[in-house]
Amino acid sequence: MTKQTKQSYSFEFKLALVERFLAGETAPDLAAEVSLSSPRLLETWVRAYRREGVDALRPKPRGRPRKPDAPAPAELSEVERLRLENERLRAEVAYLGKLRALRAQERR
């Protein structure tokens, strides 16, 4: 047995089906015609279209959002660079302190 992969549909395909549904065709008929896994999928697209408009049918970016571009360390002033280093060192000391406390508890 092979596992079915998740089917993805193009923006144009979704939009065409949603427009046909809104024109009066039924979800089960449309789903059967284009071999959708379920009429509920089409209904989900229609709800999203009504709530957010055409952009709701566009593909969403995958994965974790990118971090905003931070200035490179060379671009920071010396004071800012030292503040960041100080913050990192404080976190490191706090981590090591907690680690030492946990190890002391295990020995008891």
N, C-alpha and C positions, 0 to 999 in steps of 0.2 A: 504494500500500500504506500502510495506517495502522499505527502501532505500538500494540500492545496495552498498556493501562495495567495496573498491578499491582492485582489485585482484593483488596479488603479485606472481611473477614467479621465479623459482629457476634459479641459474646461469647456471646449466647444460641444462635446458630447453631452455633458451634464446640462449645459444651458439649453441645448436643443430639446432634450427630454423635459426639462422643467417648463419650457415655453409650450410644448405640446400638451403637458398636463394642465397648465393654466388655461389653455384654449378649450379644454373640456374632455380630453381623452382620460381614460381611467388608469390608475396606477398599475393594477394587475395586468391589463392588456399591454401597456407599454413595457413593463418588466419582462413579460413573456416574449414580446417581439424582439427585444434586444438582448435577451438572455441575462438579465440581472439576477443576482442570487435571491433577491427578495423585493417585493414592491415597497417595503418599508424603507429601503435605501433611497428610492426616488422620493418618498415622502419626507425623508430627512433633508434631502437637497432642496425640496420646495420650502420647507420651514426655514432653512438657512437663507434661501433667496429672499423670502418675504421679510425676514428679520434684518438682514444686513445688505441686501441687494446683490448685484452681479458679482462683486468681489468675494462673496462668501463661497462661490463655487471654484475659485482659483486655487491651485495647489498651495499648500502651506509649506514654509521651509521646515526641514526636518532637523532634529537635534537641538542641542542647547544653543540659546541665542549667543551671539558674539559679544565679547566684552567691549565696552567703549574703548577707543584708542587712548591709552595712557601715554603721557609723555615719556620718551626714552630717558634712562638715567642720566645721560650726558646733557640733556636739556634742562634738568632740574638745577636749581641753585644749590650751593653747598649746604645751606641751612635746611632746605627741604630734603636733600639726600641724607643728611645726618638725622633728621626727624624720622624718616622712613627706616633707617638702620636701627635707631633707638627703639622704635615700635616693634620691629622684628626681633630684636634681642630681648625685649621685655616678654614677648610671647614665648620665646624659647626658654627663658628662665622659668616662667610660669608652668610650662609643659614639663620641664625637668623636675620641678618641685612636686607636681602632682604625681609624676611617675615614681619619684622617690617615696612619697607617702603611700602609694599603692603597694609598692614592694615591701615597705615596712609593715603594712597590715597583713600581708601574706605570710610573713615570717612569724607572726604572733600565734 
